[in-house]
């Protein structure tokens, strides 16, 4: 795994990469072996072999990303859905068979024969993890499956790239941290904003005192981008969709389209709404800029708005405040929409650090500062330089080889997700809570402490 593949091996146009199912069906009829030069110049034993678990919209994006990396081979895929539509938009079609077509088509296009049928696909993630020829897995399932699959993976000797938010609850997050450390595995959380120059530089400005003493961090996250009517009707489970396995540790509930796929973000049985969907990105940056990667706030209170009818149960309007031991206050709320020419909300969230001498506002589209000259600052050699990563997936692969810690390791992913969960708990209880970030317990509040974990449906358990 020390040599690098030549650029020639990955020169594939977008149109060729996204070949249709008709062409791919012909490819399936003729298995072949892709030349080793496709995966790099080093020996096959040095190649990183990957299995991808969860093949919805984000899972397919991740699969494509790892396919294009040097010295990597995607050997296997897993999803409880053979293939169906309406993951995020009505025209979407994802699942294990569409993903297998993508992988086999990609490798076929790099083979001299134009043929390949070497990617296996599974319904049960445990079958994929049982393979001893897979080095690492990419977990892109709904949130309520992240920790169970990641723990099973590290126990099976695999390194893990797990999508954000890393966890569904604070208790399972600590369990995952312990298992990753026990088995000495590499885990990268998919909070890719840490691999952005803009977010890193913004945090370096804050950490090096360019805005004076920080007193407030304002985090704004997008409003819900899905709605659900006041009533819903159970539907027949689509053919090829193992719905009971999809539910897994979550409570049993009748199938309906809006319960699954992207819409699962907005049901507390499976996720935490936009607080964990977008908050996992922006609250993570707040933690980074404040130097709180291994800690968290000591007080939190909130007053969100929650649906009273329909299938969705997460907050439709978010507001909570978290206070750190040094007095810094973090405010997280739903931001105002930013509509494009088609009326689509393009707001993707912000982090605004405010200090005694100025402020820094960072988002994916760029950086604003006061004074404006802060954007031209140079971080000196003896100042704080934060972990530099240019590519989140590549950073993970590099660490699989080096056994070093990635830019968003398991402790960081857990702590950032914990701030999200604390915010949701505070909004659900509508009262101020005191938090011990070392013991990871609420102080003097048994009801809040019961919300740190959830029962799991048999046979699933931590």
RAFEN-V58163 format. One line per field, one symbol per residue. ss: DSSP state (H for helix, E for strand, - for the rest). A space follows every 10 residues. Layout:
ss: ???
This chain:
ss: ------HHHH ---HHHH--- HHHHHHHH-- -----HHH-- ---HHH-EEE EEE---HHHH HHHHHHH--- -EEEEEEE-- E--EE----- --EE-HHHHH HHHHHHHHHH ---------E EE--HHHHH- -----EEEE- --HHHHHHHH HHHHH---EE EE-------H HHHHHHHHHH HHH---EEE- -HHHH-HHHH HHHHHHH--- ---EEEEEEE E--------- ---------- E-HHHHH--- ------HHH- HHHHHH---- ---HHHH-HH HHHHHHHHHH --------EE EE--EE---- ----EEE-EE EEE-----EE EEEE----E- ----E----E EEEEE--EEE EEE--EEEEE -HHHHH---- ---------- -HHHHHHHHH HH-------H HHHHHHHHHH HHHHHHHHH- --EEEE---- EE---HHHHH ---------- --
